[in-house]
């Protein structure tokens, strides 16, 4: 069987770059805007996906069967500080991709747990969306654009993605593990809880969904735990000395707790998030 033609937006970000390299056997096309992708291949394309004409050209040249849509500003803070750019980068790009792609293209969109507000103790994919941040509002709008105008899609909601101290990652967890490994002190929230996601487990899910036709919205992530507990447990798992250097502190983050009910994806792929 012929391999699907895969296009990855946001391929210069940490997750996008990791996916680009992970899918090397499929020879994906990585689309970037502001920075290059470190790769021995030349399957890299610079394009401004906010520009309709550039999207038309891109889709015509590469004719993707699958689009992994990761293009976005990298953090809620940057979105809040740049609202116009945030809207153009999230909603504008998503609108272009959905409107200009063939109806047969399979779109896999990386969303966020921030489309929820933390009030539901075990929110499912059918829970009402009530985002409390600009980032969450924009992602919720993107979800709506995709689900109302396209048939073949997977929308994946998850929280913080991390590795085990990868210096290419912007995750607080990775940065903390690096500091702790070097004997430095780290202050981590012990009152803020999330469902975290390891990069290797995310990549495995994405590969498994390439040929999946049970389209829809899916939650991904570990059991709910605090940042402090997550970092402590990763230290124990990897042998990093943490006692005396990992310090618990309170954080002023809304919502304080955001759970995700993940049974749907677990039933589909028989996967476990740790």
Backbone as JSON, one array per atom type, in Angstrom:
{
  "sequence": "XXXXXXXXXXXXXXXXXXXXXXXXXXXXXXXXXXXXXXXXXXXXXXXXXXXXXXXXXXXXXXXXXXXXXXXXXXXXXXXXXXXXXXXXXXXXXXXXXXXXXXXXXXXXXXXXXXXXXXXXXXXXXXXXXXXXXXXXXXXXXXXXXXXXXXXXXXXXXXXXXXXXXXXXXXXXXXXXXXXXXXXXXXXXXXXXXXXXXXXXXXXXXXXXXXXXXXXXXXXXXXXXXXXXXXXXXXXXXXXXXXXXXXXXXXXXXXXXXXXXXXXXXXXXXXXXXX",
  "N": [[0.84, -1.19, 0.0], [0.5, 2.24, -0.79], [2.27, 4.81, 0.89], [0.8, 7.4, 2.86], [0.69, 10.83, 1.84], [2.18, 13.2, 3.79], [1.82, 16.21, 5.56], [3.18, 18.59, 7.75], [2.33, 21.2, 9.75], [3.78, 23.97, 11.53], [6.27, 22.88, 11.95], [8.73, 23.62, 12.91], [8.61, 24.0, 15.57], [9.05, 22.5, 18.87], [7.48, 20.12, 19.31], [6.45, 19.74, 16.73], [8.83, 19.49, 15.24], [9.86, 17.2, 16.43], [7.91, 15.35, 15.67], [8.2, 15.47, 12.89], [10.74, 14.3, 12.52], [10.25, 11.83, 13.68], [8.51, 10.66, 11.91], [10.0, 9.93, 9.73], [10.15, 7.79, 7.92], [7.9, 8.06, 6.4], [8.46, 10.18, 4.88], [7.7, 13.0, 5.36], [6.43, 16.36, 4.69], [7.68, 19.23, 6.07], [6.43, 22.2, 7.29], [7.44, 25.44, 7.91], [7.7, 28.72, 9.43], [9.1, 30.88, 10.75], [11.57, 29.89, 11.55], [14.17, 27.46, 10.96], [14.16, 23.86, 10.35], [15.98, 21.44, 12.01], [17.4, 19.02, 10.26], [18.5, 16.23, 8.29], [17.36, 16.1, 5.84], [15.79, 17.51, 2.88], [13.18, 18.13, 2.95], [11.7, 20.46, 3.63], [9.73, 23.31, 3.94], [9.29, 26.73, 3.59], [6.69, 28.78, 4.51], [4.06, 31.15, 4.75], [1.34, 30.52, 6.36], [-0.8, 32.02, 6.96], [-1.39, 33.41, 4.78], [-3.51, 33.2, 2.16], [-2.99, 32.66, -0.55], [-0.47, 31.45, -0.47], [-1.06, 29.13, 0.9], [-2.78, 27.86, -0.89], [-0.97, 27.34, -2.99], [0.87, 25.67, -1.68], [-0.71, 23.4, -1.01], [-1.47, 22.58, -3.52], [0.96, 21.86, -4.71], [2.01, 19.8, -3.02], [-0.13, 18.15, -2.34], [-1.34, 16.83, 0.07], [-2.35, 13.89, 1.9], [-2.7, 13.66, 4.56], [-2.77, 16.01, 7.16], [-0.94, 17.2, 9.75], [-1.69, 19.45, 12.04], [-0.04, 21.79, 13.65], [0.73, 24.39, 13.83], [1.04, 27.34, 15.62], [1.11, 30.0, 18.1], [3.58, 29.72, 20.69], [2.9, 29.72, 23.49], [0.46, 30.34, 26.13], [0.93, 32.84, 27.34], [2.37, 34.35, 25.42], [0.4, 34.5, 23.48], [-1.52, 36.08, 24.81], [-0.09, 38.46, 24.99], [0.13, 39.21, 22.38], [-2.4, 39.63, 20.82], [-3.6, 40.07, 18.23], [-1.8, 38.89, 16.41], [-1.95, 36.35, 17.5], [-4.59, 35.56, 16.92], [-4.53, 35.58, 14.12], [-2.58, 33.6, 13.67], [-3.6, 31.32, 14.86], [-6.56, 31.04, 14.37], [-6.7, 32.14, 11.76], [-4.86, 30.61, 10.18], [-5.92, 28.03, 10.55], [-8.48, 28.35, 9.42], [-7.79, 28.81, 6.72], [-6.52, 26.35, 6.03], [-8.61, 24.48, 6.37], [-10.6, 25.48, 4.65], [-9.37, 25.38, 2.16], [-8.34, 22.86, 1.75], [-8.74, 19.58, 0.34], [-11.79, 17.74, 0.73], [-11.23, 15.19, 1.34], [-8.91, 15.09, 2.75], [-7.17, 14.2, 5.67], [-7.24, 15.71, 8.71], [-5.31, 16.36, 11.53], [-5.51, 17.89, 14.47], [-3.83, 19.77, 16.91], [-5.02, 20.53, 19.92], [-5.98, 21.87, 23.11], [-6.16, 21.5, 26.71], [-7.05, 23.81, 27.72], [-9.35, 24.74, 26.58], [-11.3, 24.14, 28.28], [-12.68, 24.82, 31.61], [-12.07, 23.86, 34.13], [-14.06, 23.37, 36.02], [-15.63, 21.1, 35.75], [-15.14, 17.97, 37.11], [-14.33, 15.66, 35.83], [-14.05, 15.97, 32.87], [-15.39, 15.07, 29.71], [-15.01, 14.45, 26.16], [-17.32, 15.54, 25.22], [-18.03, 17.56, 26.88], [-19.11, 20.88, 27.79], [-17.57, 23.7, 26.34], [-15.76, 26.19, 27.97], [-13.62, 28.29, 27.87], [-11.1, 30.14, 29.68], [-9.14, 31.83, 28.97], [-7.42, 33.77, 26.43], [-5.9, 32.15, 24.73], [-7.18, 29.65, 25.09], [-9.74, 30.32, 24.12], [-9.18, 30.84, 21.41], [-8.23, 28.34, 20.52], [-10.55, 26.85, 20.92], [-12.21, 28.02, 19.02], [-10.86, 27.24, 16.71], [-11.22, 24.47, 16.87], [-13.99, 24.39, 16.42], [-14.18, 25.41, 13.81], [-12.94, 23.36, 12.38], [-14.46, 21.02, 13.06], [-17.03, 21.69, 12.2], [-16.81, 22.1, 9.51], [-15.39, 20.16, 8.22], [-14.88, 16.69, 7.52], [-13.14, 14.53, 7.93], [-11.3, 14.25, 10.55], [-9.18, 14.48, 13.46], [-9.29, 15.81, 16.58], [-7.19, 16.69, 19.1], [-6.97, 17.0, 22.49], [-4.86, 18.17, 25.01], [-2.59, 18.71, 27.77], [0.33, 20.04, 29.23], [3.16, 19.07, 27.41], [5.99, 17.01, 27.63], [9.43, 15.89, 27.96], [12.2, 14.07, 29.21], [13.88, 15.98, 30.25], [14.74, 17.45, 28.02], [16.65, 19.71, 26.27], [15.75, 21.14, 24.13], [13.15, 21.63, 24.46], [10.47, 23.78, 25.5], [9.1, 23.35, 27.77], [8.24, 23.74, 31.18], [8.65, 21.58, 32.82], [10.67, 20.03, 31.57], [12.76, 21.92, 31.63], [13.03, 22.16, 34.38], [13.88, 19.59, 35.12], [16.38, 19.55, 33.91], [17.73, 21.54, 35.39], [17.63, 20.42, 37.97], [19.12, 18.13, 37.57], [21.56, 19.27, 37.34], [22.02, 20.04, 39.88], [20.76, 22.32, 40.77], [18.3, 24.48, 42.35], [14.75, 24.18, 42.23], [11.6, 25.64, 42.04], [8.38, 24.44, 42.28], [4.92, 24.26, 41.44], [2.66, 23.12, 43.86], [-0.01, 23.22, 44.05], [-1.27, 23.34, 41.68], [-2.77, 21.43, 39.26], [-2.53, 19.09, 36.58], [-3.07, 17.07, 33.59], [-0.56, 15.45, 32.33], [1.61, 14.92, 29.42], [3.77, 12.72, 27.91], [6.25, 13.2, 25.44], [7.04, 11.04, 23.81], [4.88, 9.3, 24.06], [2.83, 10.85, 22.99], [3.71, 11.04, 20.31], [3.52, 8.36, 19.54], [0.74, 8.02, 19.63], [-0.06, 9.81, 17.61], [1.06, 8.64, 15.3], [-0.4, 6.26, 15.28], [-2.91, 7.2, 14.66], [-2.9, 7.99, 12.04], [-4.01, 6.33, 10.0], [-6.47, 5.95, 11.05], [-10.03, 5.91, 11.14], [-11.99, 6.58, 12.86], [-13.15, 9.25, 13.43], [-13.04, 12.39, 15.26], [-13.13, 14.05, 18.5], [-10.62, 13.84, 20.97], [-9.32, 13.17, 24.22], [-6.13, 13.37, 25.79], [-3.66, 12.24, 28.12], [-1.95, 11.99, 31.33], [-2.89, 10.59, 34.59], [-4.44, 12.94, 36.81], [-2.32, 15.25, 38.41], [-0.09, 17.22, 40.49], [2.26, 19.82, 39.5], [4.56, 19.73, 41.06], [4.5, 17.08, 42.07], [4.64, 15.69, 39.66], [7.18, 16.35, 38.61], [8.79, 15.43, 40.7], [8.23, 12.64, 40.61], [9.23, 12.01, 38.06], [11.91, 12.52, 38.51], [12.49, 10.49, 40.34], [12.08, 8.31, 38.67], [14.11, 8.59, 36.79], [16.41, 8.76, 38.23], [17.34, 11.2, 39.23], [18.65, 13.36, 41.64], [16.61, 14.92, 43.95], [15.67, 15.7, 46.43], [15.62, 18.34, 48.68], [16.29, 20.13, 46.73], [14.14, 20.33, 44.97], [11.49, 22.31, 45.43], [8.4, 22.94, 46.96], [5.78, 25.14, 46.0], [3.18, 27.67, 45.9], [1.0, 28.41, 43.19], [-0.45, 30.96, 41.1], [-2.61, 30.28, 39.1], [-5.14, 29.88, 36.66], [-7.43, 27.52, 35.43], [-7.01, 26.1, 38.75], [-7.03, 23.35, 38.86], [-7.18, 21.04, 36.25], [-8.69, 18.51, 34.89], [-8.78, 15.61, 32.68], [-10.83, 13.4, 31.02], [-9.91, 10.39, 29.76], [-10.74, 7.97, 28.66], [-11.84, 7.43, 26.14], [-9.85, 7.62, 24.05], [-8.16, 5.69, 25.03], [-9.65, 3.36, 24.79], [-9.84, 3.26, 22.02], [-7.17, 3.02, 21.06], [-5.96, 1.32, 22.81], [-4.11, 2.28, 24.67], [-1.87, 3.53, 27.23], [-1.4, 6.19, 29.42], [1.25, 7.62, 31.12]],
  "CA": [[0.0, 0.0, 0.0], [1.26, 3.47, -0.89], [2.27, 5.61, 2.11], [0.1, 8.67, 2.69], [1.5, 12.05, 1.75], [1.97, 13.87, 5.07], [2.29, 17.58, 5.72], [3.18, 18.99, 9.15], [2.46, 22.64, 9.99], [4.45, 24.22, 12.81], [7.3, 21.84, 12.04], [9.96, 24.11, 13.54], [8.43, 23.93, 17.02], [9.61, 21.28, 19.47], [6.64, 18.96, 19.02], [6.41, 19.58, 15.29], [10.13, 18.97, 14.79], [9.95, 15.81, 16.91], [7.03, 14.55, 14.82], [8.82, 15.44, 11.57], [11.82, 13.32, 12.55], [9.67, 10.54, 14.04], [7.8, 10.12, 10.75], [10.94, 10.0, 8.61], [9.89, 6.74, 6.93], [6.82, 8.53, 5.55], [9.01, 11.32, 4.15], [6.74, 14.11, 5.47], [6.83, 17.72, 4.37], [7.6, 20.07, 7.25], [6.21, 23.61, 6.95], [7.85, 26.35, 8.96], [7.52, 30.13, 9.07], [10.11, 31.81, 11.26], [12.85, 29.27, 11.83], [14.39, 26.25, 10.17], [14.09, 22.56, 11.0], [17.25, 20.72, 11.96], [17.13, 17.71, 9.66], [19.39, 15.93, 7.17], [16.59, 16.05, 4.6], [15.41, 18.79, 2.31], [11.71, 18.16, 2.9], [11.31, 21.6, 4.46], [9.13, 24.37, 3.12], [8.95, 27.94, 4.31], [5.44, 29.33, 4.01], [3.21, 31.89, 5.68], [0.04, 29.89, 6.19], [-1.84, 33.04, 7.13], [-1.6, 33.94, 3.44], [-4.33, 32.23, 1.43], [-2.33, 32.28, -1.8], [0.62, 30.52, -0.17], [-1.67, 27.84, 1.27], [-3.24, 27.27, -2.14], [0.2, 26.84, -3.7], [1.41, 24.56, -0.9], [-1.58, 22.23, -1.14], [-1.44, 22.15, -4.92], [2.25, 21.23, -5.0], [2.28, 18.59, -2.24], [-1.34, 17.33, -2.33], [-1.27, 15.92, 1.22], [-3.47, 13.05, 2.34], [-2.8, 13.87, 6.0], [-2.16, 17.24, 7.66], [-0.79, 17.38, 11.2], [-1.76, 20.91, 12.18], [0.55, 22.22, 14.91], [1.12, 25.8, 13.75], [0.41, 28.18, 16.64], [2.06, 30.65, 18.98], [4.02, 28.65, 21.57], [2.47, 29.69, 24.89], [-0.66, 31.24, 26.44], [1.42, 34.19, 27.65], [2.68, 35.03, 24.16], [-0.88, 34.78, 22.86], [-2.13, 37.21, 25.51], [0.69, 39.67, 24.71], [0.05, 39.51, 20.94], [-3.72, 39.1, 20.47], [-3.87, 40.07, 16.78], [-0.97, 37.83, 15.83], [-2.47, 35.07, 18.0], [-5.78, 35.22, 16.15], [-4.11, 35.26, 12.74], [-1.79, 32.38, 13.66], [-4.47, 30.19, 15.22], [-7.81, 31.0, 13.61], [-6.45, 32.42, 10.36], [-4.25, 29.45, 9.53], [-6.87, 26.92, 10.56], [-9.5, 28.66, 8.43], [-7.22, 28.59, 5.39], [-6.3, 24.92, 5.8], [-9.89, 23.79, 6.24], [-11.33, 25.97, 3.48], [-8.66, 25.13, 0.91], [-7.98, 21.45, 1.63], [-9.74, 18.66, -0.17], [-12.62, 17.14, 1.77], [-10.7, 13.86, 1.63], [-7.7, 15.22, 3.56], [-7.32, 13.88, 7.09], [-6.61, 16.76, 9.51], [-5.11, 16.07, 12.95], [-5.3, 19.2, 15.07], [-3.39, 19.76, 18.29], [-5.75, 21.51, 20.71], [-5.48, 22.08, 24.46], [-7.12, 21.38, 27.81], [-7.47, 25.17, 28.09], [-10.69, 25.03, 26.08], [-12.16, 23.85, 29.42], [-12.48, 25.8, 32.68], [-11.7, 23.22, 35.39], [-15.18, 23.16, 36.94], [-16.02, 19.69, 35.62], [-14.08, 17.19, 37.72], [-13.88, 14.62, 34.91], [-14.64, 16.37, 31.6], [-15.25, 14.22, 28.54], [-14.92, 15.18, 24.9], [-18.61, 16.18, 24.96], [-18.26, 18.62, 27.87], [-19.27, 22.23, 27.27], [-16.33, 24.46, 26.36], [-15.82, 27.51, 28.58], [-12.24, 28.71, 28.1], [-10.95, 31.33, 30.52], [-7.99, 32.59, 28.47], [-7.44, 34.01, 24.99], [-5.37, 30.94, 24.1], [-8.25, 28.67, 25.1], [-10.8, 30.77, 23.21], [-8.73, 30.67, 20.02], [-8.21, 26.91, 20.22], [-11.94, 26.42, 20.83], [-12.7, 28.47, 17.71], [-10.25, 26.36, 15.72], [-11.95, 23.19, 16.95], [-15.29, 24.58, 15.8], [-13.95, 25.56, 12.36], [-12.63, 22.03, 11.83], [-15.55, 20.04, 13.26], [-18.23, 22.09, 11.49], [-16.58, 22.27, 8.08], [-14.57, 19.08, 7.68], [-15.4, 15.4, 7.97], [-12.06, 13.64, 8.36], [-10.43, 14.98, 11.48], [-8.99, 14.14, 14.86], [-8.92, 16.94, 17.42], [-6.57, 16.11, 20.29], [-6.81, 17.95, 23.61], [-3.93, 17.74, 26.04], [-1.96, 19.78, 28.54], [1.78, 20.17, 29.06], [3.92, 17.97, 26.81], [7.37, 17.1, 28.12], [10.29, 14.72, 27.84], [12.89, 13.78, 30.48], [14.94, 16.97, 30.36], [15.19, 17.79, 26.66], [16.97, 21.13, 26.25], [15.07, 21.78, 23.0], [11.77, 21.83, 24.88], [10.15, 24.97, 26.29], [8.3, 22.93, 28.91], [8.77, 23.98, 32.52], [9.07, 20.29, 33.38], [11.99, 19.71, 31.01], [13.72, 22.88, 32.17], [13.23, 21.83, 35.79], [14.69, 18.38, 35.21], [17.75, 19.94, 33.57], [18.3, 22.26, 36.54], [17.81, 19.48, 39.08], [20.23, 17.26, 37.2], [22.76, 20.07, 37.56], [22.1, 20.36, 41.3], [20.14, 23.62, 41.05], [17.01, 24.43, 43.02], [13.58, 24.42, 41.39], [10.33, 25.84, 42.73], [7.31, 23.88, 41.45], [3.6, 24.4, 42.04], [2.03, 21.92, 44.42], [-1.45, 23.46, 44.11], [-1.75, 23.39, 40.3], [-2.8, 20.04, 38.79], [-2.82, 18.89, 35.17], [-2.87, 15.72, 33.03], [0.61, 15.69, 31.49], [1.75, 14.01, 28.3], [5.15, 12.52, 27.48], [6.38, 13.39, 24.01], [7.08, 9.75, 23.11], [3.52, 8.75, 24.03], [2.09, 11.65, 22.02], [4.13, 10.65, 18.97], [2.94, 7.05, 19.26], [-0.68, 8.22, 19.34], [-0.19, 10.46, 16.31], [1.32, 7.64, 14.27], [-1.51, 5.3, 15.27], [-4.12, 7.84, 14.14], [-2.76, 8.33, 10.62], [-4.95, 5.55, 9.19], [-7.71, 5.73, 11.8], [-11.21, 6.56, 10.56], [-12.96, 6.91, 13.92], [-12.86, 10.67, 13.57], [-13.68, 13.08, 16.36], [-12.33, 14.73, 19.51], [-10.05, 12.89, 21.94], [-8.49, 13.68, 25.31], [-4.91, 12.62, 26.06], [-2.91, 12.71, 29.28], [-1.74, 11.17, 32.51], [-3.78, 10.9, 35.7], [-4.27, 14.3, 37.35], [-1.32, 15.39, 39.47], [0.48, 18.57, 40.54], [3.57, 19.99, 38.87], [5.57, 19.26, 42.01], [4.48, 15.62, 42.08], [5.08, 15.18, 38.36], [8.64, 16.48, 38.53], [9.36, 14.5, 41.7], [8.11, 11.26, 40.11], [10.17, 11.86, 36.95], [13.24, 12.44, 39.12], [12.62, 9.14, 40.88], [12.15, 7.38, 37.55], [15.36, 8.74, 36.03], [17.56, 8.78, 39.13], [17.82, 12.56, 39.5], [18.54, 13.75, 43.05], [15.66, 16.02, 44.02], [15.4, 16.12, 47.81], [16.31, 19.56, 49.08], [16.38, 21.05, 45.59], [12.8, 20.53, 44.43], [10.78, 23.0, 46.5], [6.99, 23.15, 46.67], [5.31, 26.51, 46.12], [1.84, 27.88, 45.38], [0.92, 29.17, 41.95], [-1.69, 31.69, 40.85], [-2.96, 29.89, 37.74], [-6.55, 29.55, 36.51], [-7.93, 26.95, 36.69], [-5.98, 25.42, 39.55], [-7.04, 21.93, 38.51], [-7.85, 20.74, 34.99], [-8.65, 17.08, 34.62], [-9.23, 15.18, 31.36], [-11.29, 12.01, 30.96], [-9.19, 9.88, 28.59], [-11.15, 6.61, 28.34], [-12.18, 7.28, 24.72], [-8.64, 7.31, 23.27], [-7.62, 4.44, 25.54], [-10.42, 2.27, 24.16], [-9.55, 3.23, 20.58], [-5.8, 2.61, 20.75], [-5.45, 0.44, 23.86], [-2.89, 2.92, 25.14], [-1.79, 3.94, 28.63], [-0.63, 7.41, 29.62], [1.91, 7.57, 32.44]],
  "C": [[0.88, 1.25, 0.0], [1.15, 4.27, 0.4], [1.53, 6.92, 1.87], [1.09, 9.83, 2.58], [1.16, 12.91, 2.98], [2.59, 15.26, 5.06], [2.15, 17.97, 7.19], [3.33, 20.51, 9.23], [3.1, 22.85, 11.36], [5.6, 23.27, 13.03], [8.62, 22.33, 12.62], [9.83, 24.2, 15.06], [8.93, 22.6, 17.56], [8.79, 20.05, 19.13], [6.61, 18.69, 17.52], [7.7, 19.0, 14.74], [10.3, 17.52, 15.2], [9.1, 14.89, 16.04], [7.63, 14.39, 13.42], [9.91, 14.37, 11.5], [11.28, 11.92, 12.84], [9.03, 9.86, 12.84], [8.7, 10.02, 9.51], [10.65, 8.96, 7.53], [8.76, 7.13, 5.98], [7.27, 9.69, 4.64], [8.03, 12.51, 4.17], [7.32, 15.43, 4.97], [6.62, 18.56, 5.63], [7.49, 21.53, 6.85], [6.59, 24.47, 8.14], [7.69, 27.78, 8.48], [8.72, 30.96, 9.47], [11.47, 31.2, 11.54], [12.97, 27.96, 11.06], [14.29, 24.99, 11.03], [15.46, 21.91, 10.89], [16.99, 19.3, 11.47], [18.09, 17.47, 8.52], [18.66, 15.91, 5.83], [16.35, 17.45, 4.06], [13.9, 18.92, 2.18], [11.17, 19.27, 3.8], [10.83, 22.72, 3.55], [8.81, 25.56, 4.0], [7.71, 28.55, 3.69], [4.71, 30.08, 5.12], [1.79, 31.39, 5.48], [-1.12, 30.83, 6.49], [-2.24, 33.63, 5.78], [-2.31, 32.89, 2.6], [-3.64, 31.75, 0.17], [-1.21, 31.28, -1.56], [0.07, 29.15, 0.22], [-2.16, 27.13, 0.02], [-2.08, 26.62, -2.89], [0.77, 25.61, -3.0], [0.6, 23.28, -1.11], [-1.58, 21.7, -2.57], [-0.16, 21.38, -5.24], [2.38, 19.88, -4.31], [1.08, 17.65, -2.1], [-1.36, 16.34, -1.16], [-2.54, 15.1, 1.41], [-3.76, 13.3, 3.81], [-2.1, 15.18, 6.35], [-2.13, 17.18, 9.18], [-0.68, 18.89, 11.42], [-1.3, 21.33, 13.58], [0.92, 23.7, 14.92], [0.33, 26.64, 14.74], [1.49, 28.95, 17.38], [2.35, 29.72, 20.15], [3.5, 28.65, 23.0], [1.29, 30.62, 25.1], [-0.2, 32.67, 26.7], [1.7, 34.97, 26.37], [1.4, 35.35, 23.4], [-1.53, 36.01, 23.48], [-1.42, 38.52, 25.17], [0.57, 40.11, 23.26], [-1.29, 39.03, 20.39], [-4.02, 39.06, 18.97], [-3.09, 38.98, 16.08], [-1.49, 36.46, 16.26], [-3.69, 34.63, 17.21], [-5.41, 34.82, 14.73], [-3.42, 33.9, 12.67], [-2.64, 31.16, 13.99], [-5.67, 30.08, 14.28], [-7.57, 31.2, 12.12], [-5.88, 31.23, 9.61], [-5.22, 28.29, 9.45], [-7.97, 27.13, 9.53], [-9.0, 28.39, 7.02], [-7.07, 27.1, 5.08], [-7.61, 24.17, 5.57], [-10.6, 24.19, 4.96], [-10.69, 25.52, 2.17], [-8.24, 23.68, 0.71], [-9.11, 20.65, 1.0], [-10.53, 18.06, 0.99], [-12.12, 15.75, 2.16], [-9.43, 13.9, 2.49], [-8.04, 14.93, 5.03], [-6.54, 14.92, 7.89], [-6.52, 16.31, 10.97], [-4.66, 17.36, 13.62], [-4.91, 19.08, 16.54], [-4.08, 20.89, 19.06], [-5.18, 21.54, 22.13], [-6.57, 21.82, 25.5], [-7.66, 22.74, 28.22], [-8.76, 25.61, 27.4], [-11.73, 24.77, 27.17], [-11.84, 24.82, 30.56], [-12.18, 25.19, 34.05], [-12.85, 22.93, 36.33], [-15.69, 21.73, 36.92], [-14.87, 18.84, 36.14], [-13.55, 16.08, 36.82], [-14.47, 14.9, 33.53], [-14.36, 15.37, 30.49], [-15.14, 15.1, 27.3], [-16.21, 15.93, 24.59], [-18.92, 17.31, 25.94], [-18.33, 19.98, 27.2], [-17.95, 22.98, 27.4], [-16.57, 25.85, 26.95], [-14.4, 27.97, 28.9], [-12.17, 30.01, 28.88], [-9.74, 32.17, 30.09], [-8.14, 32.8, 26.97], [-6.98, 32.76, 24.24], [-6.45, 29.87, 24.0], [-9.38, 29.03, 24.15], [-10.41, 30.53, 21.76], [-8.71, 29.2, 19.62], [-9.64, 26.36, 20.09], [-12.55, 26.83, 19.49], [-12.12, 27.6, 16.59], [-10.94, 25.0, 15.7], [-13.28, 23.29, 16.2], [-15.17, 24.68, 14.28], [-13.74, 24.19, 11.72], [-13.85, 21.11, 11.9], [-16.81, 20.4, 12.47], [-18.06, 22.14, 9.98], [-15.77, 21.15, 7.42], [-15.05, 17.76, 8.27], [-14.31, 14.51, 8.54], [-11.09, 14.39, 9.26], [-10.31, 14.25, 12.81], [-8.56, 15.42, 15.56], [-8.43, 16.37, 18.74], [-6.36, 17.19, 21.34], [-5.84, 17.37, 24.63], [-3.31, 18.95, 26.7], [-0.48, 19.84, 28.22], [2.4, 18.9, 28.49], [5.38, 18.11, 27.24], [8.13, 15.83, 27.79], [10.94, 14.48, 29.2], [14.07, 14.73, 30.67], [15.56, 17.3, 29.03], [15.44, 19.29, 26.6], [16.37, 21.87, 25.06], [13.63, 22.13, 23.36], [11.63, 23.13, 25.66], [9.36, 24.63, 27.54], [9.0, 23.23, 30.22], [9.29, 22.68, 33.12], [10.45, 19.91, 32.87], [13.06, 20.64, 31.57], [14.04, 22.58, 33.62], [14.11, 20.6, 35.95], [16.15, 18.68, 34.87], [18.43, 20.62, 34.75], [18.57, 21.3, 37.7], [18.97, 18.52, 38.8], [21.57, 17.96, 37.44], [22.93, 20.51, 39.01], [21.51, 21.7, 41.67], [18.78, 23.43, 41.7], [15.9, 24.81, 42.04], [12.36, 24.58, 42.28], [9.2, 25.38, 41.81], [5.98, 23.96, 42.19], [3.1, 23.08, 42.61], [0.53, 22.13, 44.63], [-2.08, 23.55, 42.72], [-1.65, 21.99, 39.7], [-3.21, 19.97, 37.32], [-2.66, 17.42, 34.81], [-1.76, 15.84, 31.98], [0.74, 14.63, 30.4], [3.21, 13.93, 27.89], [5.22, 12.59, 25.95], [6.39, 12.06, 23.26], [5.69, 9.13, 23.02], [2.64, 9.53, 23.07], [2.43, 11.22, 20.59], [3.55, 9.29, 18.58], [1.46, 7.16, 18.91], [-0.86, 8.81, 17.94], [0.05, 9.48, 15.16], [0.15, 6.67, 14.14], [-2.77, 5.88, 14.62], [-4.05, 8.16, 12.65], [-3.8, 7.62, 9.76], [-6.29, 5.35, 9.89], [-8.86, 6.51, 11.17], [-12.3, 6.83, 11.6], [-12.72, 8.37, 14.32], [-13.59, 11.28, 14.77], [-12.68, 13.75, 17.28], [-11.87, 13.72, 20.54], [-9.21, 13.63, 22.98], [-7.29, 12.77, 25.52], [-4.27, 13.13, 27.34], [-2.87, 11.73, 30.44], [-2.84, 11.4, 33.54], [-3.43, 12.27, 36.29], [-3.26, 14.32, 38.49], [-0.73, 16.8, 39.43], [1.81, 18.61, 39.8], [4.67, 19.45, 39.78], [5.66, 17.74, 41.99], [4.98, 15.04, 40.76], [6.61, 15.22, 38.24], [9.32, 15.53, 39.5], [9.34, 13.07, 41.17], [9.05, 11.01, 38.94], [11.6, 11.78, 37.45], [13.49, 11.04, 39.66], [12.82, 8.13, 39.75], [13.51, 7.4, 36.85], [16.59, 8.84, 36.91], [18.15, 10.14, 39.38], [17.62, 12.87, 40.99], [17.66, 14.99, 43.15], [15.42, 16.53, 45.44], [16.27, 17.32, 48.17], [16.45, 20.57, 47.96], [15.04, 21.31, 44.91], [11.92, 21.07, 45.55], [9.35, 23.29, 46.08], [6.61, 24.61, 46.89], [3.9, 26.61, 45.54], [1.89, 28.72, 44.11], [-0.43, 29.83, 41.79], [-2.08, 31.47, 39.39], [-4.42, 29.48, 37.72], [-6.73, 28.66, 35.28], [-6.8, 26.27, 37.46], [-5.89, 23.94, 39.18], [-7.8, 21.74, 37.2], [-7.65, 19.26, 34.65], [-9.07, 16.81, 33.18], [-9.64, 13.71, 31.45], [-10.75, 11.41, 29.67], [-9.61, 8.47, 28.16], [-11.38, 6.4, 26.84], [-10.96, 6.89, 23.88], [-8.02, 6.0, 23.74], [-8.35, 3.24, 24.94], [-10.05, 2.14, 22.68], [-8.19, 2.61, 20.3], [-5.21, 1.64, 21.77], [-4.14, 0.97, 24.42], [-3.0, 3.29, 26.62], [-0.92, 5.19, 28.71], [-0.04, 7.41, 31.03], [2.56, 8.91, 32.74]]
}
